[in-house]
Every structure is written in C-alpha cells, then in structure tokens.
Amino acid sequence: MKFVVETDVGLKRTVNEDRVDVFVRDDHRILAVVADGMGGHNAGDVASELAISEFKKYFTTYNPTVIKAKDWLTYTFQSINQSIARHSAMNAGCEGMGTTLIAGLFEKQKGIVAHVGDSRVYQITKEKVNQITRDHSYVNVLIDSGEISEEQAKTHPKKNVLMKAVGTEPTIQPDFYEVEFVPNSYFLFCSDGLSNKLTEDFMQSLLYSDKTLQEKASQLVKEANQSGGEDNISLVLLSNNEEEV
C-alpha cells in the first residue's frame, strides 16, 4: 500500500484549521487521520491539532492482541473528545472549539473507518466512486426526513452546519465502516474543502490518469483551489496500484 498526504490553506482563509497525517507501525498497520477544525468557532486549529497528536500517541501504544480495532477506535475518539472539551473549558479563546475526525485503520488489505462530522472517505475504482462515510450534517437530516432532495442539499444555505463534532458534546460515538482494498483501487480521505469543490467523476478520471500518486494528490488540491478555494483543503490518498508515488 502506498499513500500521500496533502494540506493547503486555500485561497480565502488565513489559517489552516485542517490537520492530516498517516502513521505506520513496525507491524505494518497504517492509520490515516483527517481532522477539520470547526471554522466558525474559536481555535479550530487547536482542536484538530489535539486530535491528530493524541491519535498518534494512542496508536503507538495500541495492542491489537488485547483490544479489538473497533473498541480501540471508540476509546480513542472518546478520549480525544474529552481532551478537546477540557482544553476548551480551561483556555480563554478556545470556548466551543471542535473538529471533524476520520480515522482509517488498515491491516494489509482490510480496514475499519471511524467517522464524526463531514470530512469524507471515498473508495474509488475504475468502475465507480463509492462515498463510504455519511456526513453528520443538518442537510442530511432534512434528506432523511424527506424535506429536501440530495440535489437540493448541494446548494442549501445550511449545508455546512454540523450535527455532530468531536469536542463539543460530553460524549461522542463515531460511525464505523468496514472496508477492503480491491485490486487497482484507491481510498481518498478528505476534508470538505475538497469534497465540496470536486465531482466524483473528476476524482475518478484524475486518479486513473498517467500521473504519479503525488501528482494526483497535488492536482486534486489545485483543482479545489481553482474552483474557489474558500476553505482549507486536505487529503490522504491511499493506493494499491503499481504506480509511482
């Protein structure tokens, strides 16, 4: 498995509140993490930085013979939620901060994704693009109740309002998705600064072009900026193809 990481402040923001990283252990387990600090609140960059740094710490000591992956991810999300809430309460200027959080834990070709917020994970093959995660957003509540269509949700004035974020509630429970690499495929983890700007068709066509993996990731960011770049843009692109990094 190969991967690249990209993050960019975008064209309109002065601070990058996204944090993104991939951690690799000696036992070949891989952890991909994306955190998008809540831009409408104070210190979103502090919240996302706390989330990434704590995940790194917990991943270092994770013992898969003692605790199952899903249980470990649940524990880690809850611990990070408490850390962000505690920091928010104890530091002036950080009140109400929070972050989206996606973590994908991979062992060989199989993985489990834990998700809170509206950052996304896509699985992309030559045949189709599958959005693995479902946004914890106000517009998805409206879709589920039948009040609006998915097409209307794309331009709804409250499309960026979150119903769930890490650090803003006493407890948190992520959604879980079991995933598996199929031959010649990709997983794209990204903040909404990317997913709001690019179509699934464009992502698919770019990933199956002749560019290197790094060039593909960089082009995704470039295209999101050329489409407006109003938000921070971050991604992890994982591949099991034979292409160059």
Secondary structure, DSSP 8 states (H G I E B T S, - for coil): -EEEEEEE-TTT-SS--EEEEEEE-TT--EEEEEEEB-TTSTTHHHHHHHHHHHHHHHHHH--TTTS-HHHHHHHHHHHHHHHHHHHHHHSTT-TT--B-EEEEEEETTEEEEEEESS-EEEEE-SS-EEE-S---BHHHHHHHTTSS-HHHHTT-TTTT-BS--BTSSS----EEEEEE--SS-EEEEE-HHHHTTS-HHHHHHHHTSSS-HHHHHHHHHHHHHHTT--S-EEEEEEE-SS---
